[in-house]
Amino acid sequence: MDSRKPTGDYEVIIGMEVHAQLDTKSKMFCGCRADVFGAEPNTLVCPVCLGMPGVLPVINRRAVECTIMTGLALNCSIAEFSRFARKNYNYPDLVKGYQISQYELPLCHNGWLEIEADDTTKRVRIERVHLEEDTGKLFHMGTYSLVDYNRSGVPLMEIVSEPDMRSAAEAYAYLTKLRQILRYLGVSSGDMEKGAMRCEVNVSLRPAGTETLGTKVEIKNLNSFRSVKMALEYEIQRQAEILDKGGTVEQVTMGWDEERQRTVVQRSKEFAHDYRYFPEPDLPPLEISREWVAEIRAQLPELPDAKCDRFVAQYGLSVYDATVLSAEREVADYFENCVALYPQAKTVANWISGEIFRRMNEAGLSITEIKVTPQGLAGLLNLVEKGAINLNTARRVFIEMLESGRSAEAIVAEQGLAQMSDIETLERIVDEVLAANPDQVQQYLAGKETVARWLVGQVMKATQGKANPQLVNKSLSEKLQALQRLREDKKSATHL
């Protein structure tokens, strides 16, 4: 593709359809397990999800609750009356030849989600949130394909936005914010790599300043946030070049080719009438009482934006720190549980975003999987505050805690890591370091004051990092100043 910037002045119009598998124990319309990933192919199936003749589906109440909860979190209106429909199309992974979904009467509609992108905050409208069943999964093996129906019938929630996004960055922000909310609610893992969250993006261009929408192109096969951003950037460029040359964009479905980093045509775009929707005859309509909605609303957790604002107000954190700590519900809970025991919020925030995140990334673990509990971290920080150990020793102890899961107190006692604070002992070691490094002492006396930091390091090395840094600095500073005064007195005596 031509890498030049498009010459035309276009406005980008983006809408998104996101499918999220719901974290329920059983499938949407049968009792087969839906909470197992990676099972042997076609082992989590039954006559219902295999579409055998004569079977009848039964609605999963928990899946309906999860969808309503999501709708409430996205500021949607919840329908009082909803029903399922048959969406008819033929594809090898659709075992019945139709999918049970919702069409004209979704569970949730007319919502919105606030995002931050391109240094602005904007509201993306949500057209609908509805419930359906997932399909099977195809495995292409060169000249033939295999199908695994374990995923067939898993509850699938579809969230459809209005075409309110205007850049790849906004689409990326929308998708990440949406997944964050789904995880906070506990309704979906949002794991794109495992197929628990998939999205299709609709994108079109129109001349800036006009109102008529351009021809939209749908992009599928987007299995990561990075793919979404890159596919949109490529497709926007592709359409702009067509329009620059006076051409016409065709309404097609494109796929994202990760290897070639480009969009490729898959098929002409289907329209709703192509699916021949009609009400599902084997399922009753859903009547959603306001009492039920109120019960579900009462279960809503504090959502990310509200938690971030509270962290700033309650704990005096910066917006940046509060944003980092509230990004995941488990991290936010870890932070608050630790602060409850060690009420120095900024110190706790620094340790979580620094030492803990670094070790989590190295080990590929979540914060719920590491062996240092909030209580364990609070115990370590209390030892530092009491002067029992210094920061260098604390970091060493922390690594041991990660490996063993033992408490800081036990590790410090067993390994004799208590901070050395005996003034007489420290002064003796300082004297030994000064005597062993006369050249560096002379450099300091000649005006190179940065040498003092090196000398502090030598004292810490001599004490295996256990010396109280404040006492070391104080003792070293006093002795160096005394040497400086002695030197100046000798100079004065010489002049006399």
LUMDOLO-204422 format. One record per residue (C-alpha): residue number from 1; residue in three letters; z, x, y. Coordinates in steps of 0.05 Angstrom, whole numbers. Example, Ala and Ser with C-alpha at 12.3 -4.5 7.8 and 13.67 -1.06 7.14 Angstrom:
2
    n  res      zz      xx      yy
    1  ALA     156     246     -90
    2  SER     143     273     -21
! end
This chain:
496
    n  res      zz      xx      yy
    1  MET       0       0       0
    2  ASP     -15      22      71
    3  SER      51      51      99
    4  ARG      33      37     171
    5  LYS      72     -14     211
    6  PRO      38     -82     216
    7  THR       1     -92     281
    8  GLY      14    -167     283
    9  ASP      78    -196     314
   10  TYR     107    -240     259
   11  GLU     171    -277     246
   12  VAL     197    -271     174
   13  ILE     222    -335     140
   14  ILE     265    -326      78
   15  GLY     299    -376      32
   16  MET     335    -361     -32
   17  GLU     349    -395     -98
   18  VAL     408    -364    -135
   19  HIS     427    -380    -207
   20  ALA     498    -362    -228
   21  GLN     524    -369    -299
   22  LEU     592    -404    -298
   23  ASP     652    -371    -331
   24  THR     669    -428    -379
   25  LYS     693    -421    -450
   26  SER     639    -467    -479
   27  LYS     567    -484    -463
   28  MET     543    -539    -416
   29  PHE     530    -593    -467
   30  CYS     561    -569    -533
   31  GLY     622    -532    -560
   32  CYS     588    -464    -572
   33  ARG     622    -405    -540
   34  ALA     596    -384    -471
   35  ASP     646    -329    -457
   36  VAL     617    -275    -503
   37  PHE     567    -224    -479
   38  GLY     527    -180    -526
   39  ALA     538    -220    -590
   40  GLU     488    -214    -647
   41  PRO     425    -254    -629
   42  ASN     425    -328    -646
   43  THR     497    -329    -671
   44  LEU     527    -371    -615
   45  VAL     484    -432    -628
   46  CYS     488    -502    -657
   47  PRO     441    -561    -667
   48  VAL     454    -585    -595
   49  CYS     435    -520    -559
   50  LEU     379    -509    -608
   51  GLY     350    -576    -590
   52  MET     350    -606    -659
   53  PRO     326    -678    -667
   54  GLY     379    -732    -662
   55  VAL     434    -691    -627
   56  LEU     469    -715    -565
   57  PRO     495    -672    -507
   58  VAL     565    -679    -477
   59  ILE     580    -657    -405
   60  ASN     626    -597    -396
   61  ARG     679    -622    -346
   62  ARG     700    -551    -327
   63  ALA     629    -534    -307
   64  VAL     627    -594    -261
   65  GLU     693    -573    -230
   66  CYS     668    -502    -218
   67  THR     606    -529    -184
   68  ILE     645    -576    -139
   69  MET     693    -519    -122
   70  THR     634    -475    -103
   71  GLY     605    -531     -60
   72  LEU     671    -538     -23
   73  ALA     675    -463     -11
   74  LEU     605    -467      18
   75  ASN     624    -524      64
   76  CYS     581    -574      26
   77  SER     587    -650      22
   78  ILE     605    -671     -49
   79  ALA     565    -729     -77
   80  GLU     601    -791     -99
   81  PHE     545    -805    -149
   82  SER     504    -753    -185
   83  ARG     462    -750    -248
   84  PHE     424    -703    -293
   85  ALA     349    -702    -302
   86  ARG     300    -672    -351
   87  LYS     257    -617    -322
   88  ASN     197    -612    -368
   89  TYR     159    -548    -380
   90  ASN     137    -507    -440
   91  TYR     160    -436    -448
   92  PRO     183    -398    -510
   93  ASP     255    -389    -485
   94  LEU     263    -464    -472
   95  VAL     278    -490    -541
   96  LYS     275    -565    -527
   97  GLY     212    -562    -484
   98  TYR     253    -587    -426
   99  GLN     315    -565    -387
  100  ILE     372    -611    -369
  101  SER     382    -600    -294
  102  GLN     393    -642    -231
  103  TYR     338    -664    -184
  104  GLU     344    -717    -130
  105  LEU     420    -727    -137
  106  PRO     455    -658    -138
  107  LEU     530    -650    -140
  108  CYS     534    -615     -72
  109  HIS     490    -614     -10
  110  ASN     486    -596      64
  111  GLY     531    -535      66
  112  TRP     530    -468     101
  113  LEU     550    -396      93
  114  GLU     565    -346     149
  115  ILE     537    -276     142
  116  GLU     537    -212     183
  117  ALA     473    -171     187
  118  ASP     433    -133     239
  119  ASP     496    -130     282
  120  THR     500    -206     288
  121  THR     535    -264     254
  122  LYS     493    -323     233
  123  ARG     500    -386     193
  124  VAL     454    -397     134
  125  ARG     448    -469     113
  126  ILE     457    -489      40
  127  GLU     409    -544      19
  128  ARG     442    -559     -48
  129  VAL     486    -534    -104
  130  HIS     470    -566    -171
  131  LEU     485    -556    -245
  132  GLU     439    -544    -304
  133  GLU     435    -508    -370
  134  ASP     409    -437    -380
  135  THR     350    -418    -423
  136  GLY     345    -369    -480
  137  LYS     325    -296    -469
  138  LEU     259    -264    -488
  139  PHE     253    -192    -512
  140  HIS     182    -166    -507
  141  MET     166    -116    -562
  142  GLY      95     -94    -545
  143  THR      48    -139    -584
  144  TYR     100    -193    -598
  145  SER     164    -222    -569
  146  LEU     232    -242    -597
  147  VAL     278    -296    -570
  148  ASP     354    -300    -570
  149  TYR     382    -370    -559
  150  ASN     455    -348    -550
  151  ARG     446    -359    -475
  152  SER     412    -426    -485
  153  GLY     456    -481    -458
  154  VAL     505    -436    -419
  155  PRO     526    -472    -355
  156  LEU     482    -450    -297
  157  MET     495    -466    -224
  158  GLU     436    -463    -176
  159  ILE     449    -452    -102
  160  VAL     390    -465     -57
  161  SER     389    -442      15
  162  GLU     348    -468      73
  163  PRO     295    -418      99
  164  ASP     343    -391     152
  165  MET     341    -316     138
  166  ARG     297    -272     181
  167  SER     300    -203     149
  168  ALA     311    -166      83
  169  ALA     379    -144     111
  170  GLU     400    -217     122
  171  ALA     378    -236      52
  172  TYR     418    -177      24
  173  ALA     479    -198      65
  174  TYR     472    -270      41
  175  LEU     468    -251     -32
  176  THR     527    -203     -30
  177  LYS     570    -253       9
  178  LEU     553    -308     -40
  179  ARG     572    -265    -100
  180  GLN     637    -246     -66
  181  ILE     655    -319     -58
  182  LEU     637    -336    -130
  183  ARG     682    -280    -154
  184  TYR     739    -301    -109
  185  LEU     734    -371    -138
  186  GLY     733    -343    -208
  187  VAL     674    -387    -227
  188  SER     624    -331    -242
  189  SER     625    -256    -252
  190  GLY     561    -250    -211
  191  ASP     541    -191    -254
  192  MET     466    -184    -241
  193  GLU     458    -128    -292
  194  LYS     482    -175    -347
  195  GLY     440    -233    -323
  196  ALA     501    -273    -299
  197  MET     469    -279    -230
  198  ARG     394    -283    -217
  199  CYS     356    -300    -156
  200  GLU     287    -320    -132
  201  VAL     266    -307     -61
  202  ASN     216    -347     -20
  203  VAL     185    -309      37
  204  SER     131    -325      87
  205  LEU     107    -300     155
  206  ARG      86    -338     217
  207  PRO      63    -314     285
  208  ALA     123    -303     330
  209  GLY     137    -362     376
  210  THR     105    -414     330
  211  GLU     140    -468     291
  212  THR      92    -481     233
  213  LEU     115    -447     169
  214  GLY      68    -398     136
  215  THR      48    -399      63
  216  LYS     108    -379      22
  217  VAL     109    -332     -37
  218  GLU     164    -334     -90
  219  ILE     190    -268    -118
  220  LYS     223    -267    -187
  221  ASN     251    -214    -234
  222  LEU     302    -189    -183
  223  ASN     360    -161    -223
  224  SER     399    -122    -171
  225  PHE     416    -126     -97
  226  ARG     374     -64     -86
  227  SER     314     -98    -118
  228  VAL     321    -158     -73
  229  LYS     320    -115     -10
  230  MET     263     -71     -33
  231  ALA     220    -128     -59
  232  LEU     228    -165       7
  233  GLU     211    -104      48
  234  TYR     148     -93       6
  235  GLU     126    -165       6
  236  ILE     136    -173      81
  237  GLN      92    -112      92
  238  ARG      40    -138      43
  239  GLN      34    -206      76
  240  ALA      32    -176     145
  241  GLU     -26    -131     126
  242  ILE     -64    -190      98
  243  LEU     -53    -230     163
  244  ASP     -70    -169     205
  245  LYS    -139    -167     172
  246  GLY    -151    -241     183
  247  GLY    -138    -259     111
  248  THR     -99    -317      80
  249  VAL     -35    -310      40
  250  GLU     -39    -348     -26
  251  GLN      19    -389     -52
  252  VAL      36    -353    -117
  253  THR      96    -330    -157
  254  MET     105    -255    -155
  255  GLY     146    -210    -198
  256  TRP     180    -146    -177
  257  ASP     155     -84    -214
  258  GLU     214     -37    -211
  259  GLU     175      22    -240
  260  ARG     118      17    -190
  261  GLN     162      -9    -133
  262  ARG     116     -66    -115
  263  THR     107    -141    -124
  264  VAL      55    -165    -174
  265  VAL      24    -234    -184
  266  GLN      52    -273    -243
  267  ARG      23    -343    -235
  268  SER       4    -397    -186
  269  LYS      64    -433    -156
  270  GLU      89    -496    -190
  271  PHE     109    -558    -150
  272  ALA     164    -607    -167
  273  HIS     115    -658    -194
  274  ASP      91    -606    -244
  275  TYR     158    -612    -280
  276  ARG     154    -688    -288
  277  TYR     227    -699    -273
  278  PHE     260    -762    -299
  279  PRO     333    -783    -309
  280  GLU     365    -753    -372
  281  PRO     372    -814    -418
  282  ASP     425    -782    -463
  283  LEU     476    -770    -407
  284  PRO     514    -819    -363
  285  PRO     513    -812    -287
  286  LEU     571    -774    -255
  287  GLU     617    -813    -209
  288  ILE     658    -763    -169
  289  SER     722    -795    -142
  290  ARG     750    -770     -76
  291  GLU     817    -760    -111
  292  TRP     784    -711    -160
  293  VAL     751    -674    -102
  294  ALA     818    -669     -67
  295  GLU     850    -640    -130
  296  ILE     795    -587    -135
  297  ARG     800    -571     -60
  298  ALA     874    -558     -70
  299  GLN     856    -504    -122
  300  LEU     813    -465     -73
  301  PRO     839    -394     -61
  302  GLU     842    -360       6
  303  LEU     769    -339      17
  304  PRO     747    -269      38
  305  ASP     736    -282     113
  306  ALA     804    -316     120
  307  LYS     838    -262      80
  308  CYS     807    -207     123
  309  ASP     830    -241     187
  310  ARG     900    -249     159
  311  PHE     904    -176     138
  312  VAL     888    -155     210
  313  ALA     939    -203     240
  314  GLN     995    -196     188
  315  TYR     991    -122     171
  316  GLY     961     -92     234
  317  LEU     901     -63     196
  318  SER     836     -46     229
  319  VAL     778     -94     217
  320  TYR     745     -40     174
  321  ASP     806     -30     130
  322  ALA     817    -105     123
  323  THR     744    -115     104
  324  VAL     746     -62      51
  325  LEU     811     -88      21
  326  SER     789    -161      21
  327  ALA     720    -148      -9
  328  GLU     746    -163     -79
  329  ARG     802    -211     -95
  330  GLU     834    -164    -146
  331  VAL     837    -107     -95
  332  ALA     867    -152     -43
  333  ASP     920    -176     -92
  334  TYR     935    -104    -112
  335  PHE     944     -85     -38
  336  GLU     991    -143     -23
  337  ASN    1033    -132     -86
  338  CYS    1042     -59     -67
  339  VAL    1059     -74       6
  340  ALA    1112    -124     -17
  341  LEU    1149     -64     -48
  342  TYR    1129     -10       2
  343  PRO    1119     -43      70
  344  GLN    1076      11     102
  345  ALA    1009     -26     101
  346  LYS     967      29     132
  347  THR     993      82      82
  348  VAL     979      35      23
  349  ALA     910      19      51
  350  ASN     894      93      56
  351  TRP     915     108     -15
  352  ILE     875      49     -43
  353  SER     811      64      -4
  354  GLY     819     139     -16
  355  GLU     852     162     -81
  356  ILE     847      98    -121
  357  PHE     775      81    -104
  358  ARG     754     153    -117
  359  ARG     786     153    -186
  360  MET     759      84    -201
  361  ASN     688     106    -185
  362  GLU     695     169    -227
  363  ALA     720     131    -287
  364  GLY     677      69    -277
  365  LEU     739      24    -278
  366  SER     760     -37    -238
  367  ILE     827     -38    -203
  368  THR     855     -84    -257
  369  GLU     837     -31    -310
  370  ILE     871      30    -280
  371  LYS     939      50    -307
  372  VAL     973      56    -239
  373  THR    1001     -13    -222
  374  PRO    1020     -36    -152
  375  GLN    1092     -24    -172
  376  GLY    1074      46    -195
  377  LEU    1039      64    -130
  378  ALA    1096      36     -89
  379  GLY    1145      79    -129
  380  LEU    1103     141    -116
  381  LEU    1099     127     -41
  382  ASN    1174     115     -37
  383  LEU    1185     185     -67
  384  VAL    1142     215     -12
  385  GLU    1178     176      43
  386  LYS    1247     197      17
  387  GLY    1224     270      17
  388  ALA    1232     277     -58
  389  ILE    1160     302     -63
  390  ASN    1107     322     -13
  391  LEU    1036     294      -7
  392  ASN    1004     350     -47
  393  THR    1052     338    -105
  394  ALA    1042     263     -98
  395  ARG     968     271    -110
  396  ARG     982     314    -171
  397  VAL    1031     262    -197
  398  PHE     982     206    -183
  399  ILE     930     238    -229
  400  GLU     982     243    -284
  401  MET    1000     170    -273
  402  LEU     927     150    -281
  403  GLU     923     187    -347
  404  SER     989     167    -377
  405  GLY    1010     103    -343
  406  ARG    1080     131    -333
  407  SER    1122     123    -270
  408  ALA    1123     175    -215
  409  GLU    1198     183    -222
  410  ALA    1192     201    -296
  411  ILE    1135     251    -284
  412  VAL    1171     285    -226
  413  ALA    1236     292    -266
  414  GLU    1202     316    -329
  415  GLN    1158     369    -295
  416  GLY    1209     391    -244
  417  LEU    1164     373    -186
  418  ALA    1218     352    -137
  419  GLN    1205     378     -67
  420  MET    1237     444     -48
  421  SER    1279     430      15
  422  ASP    1333     483      10
  423  ILE    1328     518      78
  424  GLU    1356     585      56
  425  THR    1308     589      -3
  426  LEU    1248     570      39
  427  GLU    1266     620      94
  428  ARG    1270     675      42
  429  ILE    1201     657      15
  430  VAL    1173     654      86
  431  ASP    1201     724      99
  432  GLU    1168     750      35
  433  VAL    1101     720      55
  434  LEU    1104     751     124
  435  ALA    1123     819      95
  436  ALA    1066     815      45
  437  ASN    1013     799      97
  438  PRO    1023     846     157
  439  ASP     950     844     177
  440  GLN     950     769     184
  441  VAL    1015     772     222
  442  GLN     985     821     271
  443  GLN     924     776     280
  444  TYR     970     719     298
  445  LEU    1009     762     347
  446  ALA     942     783     378
  447  GLY     927     711     395
  448  LYS     893     684     333
  449  GLU     940     624     323
  450  THR     898     592     268
  451  VAL     924     645     221
  452  ALA     989     606     219
  453  ARG     956     553     176
  454  TRP     935     606     126
  455  LEU    1006     632     123
  456  VAL    1032     562     110
  457  GLY     984     558      52
  458  GLN    1011     623      24
  459  VAL    1082     595      25
  460  MET    1059     531      -9
  461  LYS    1023     573     -61
  462  ALA    1086     614     -73
  463  THR    1126     550     -85
  464  GLN    1071     518    -129
  465  GLY    1061     465     -75
  466  LYS    1132     440     -79
  467  ALA    1158     464     -12
  468  ASN    1173     414      43
  469  PRO    1114     424      90
  470  GLN    1153     405     152
  471  LEU    1208     455     138
  472  VAL    1157     509     121
  473  ASN    1120     498     187
  474  LYS    1185     498     226
  475  SER    1211     562     194
  476  LEU    1145     599     199
  477  SER    1135     578     271
  478  GLU    1205     602     290
  479  LYS    1197     669     256
  480  LEU    1128     681     285
  481  GLN    1152     664     355
  482  ALA    1211     712     345
  483  LEU    1162     767     326
  484  GLN    1120     749     387
  485  ARG    1180     755     433
  486  LEU    1200     821     401
  487  ARG    1130     848     412
  488  GLU    1130     827     485
  489  ASP    1199     859     495
  490  LYS    1173     925     467
  491  LYS    1113     922     514
  492  SER    1159     911     574
  493  ALA    1204     969     553
  494  THR    1144    1015     547
  495  HIS    1121     998     617
  496  LEU    1190    1013     644
! end
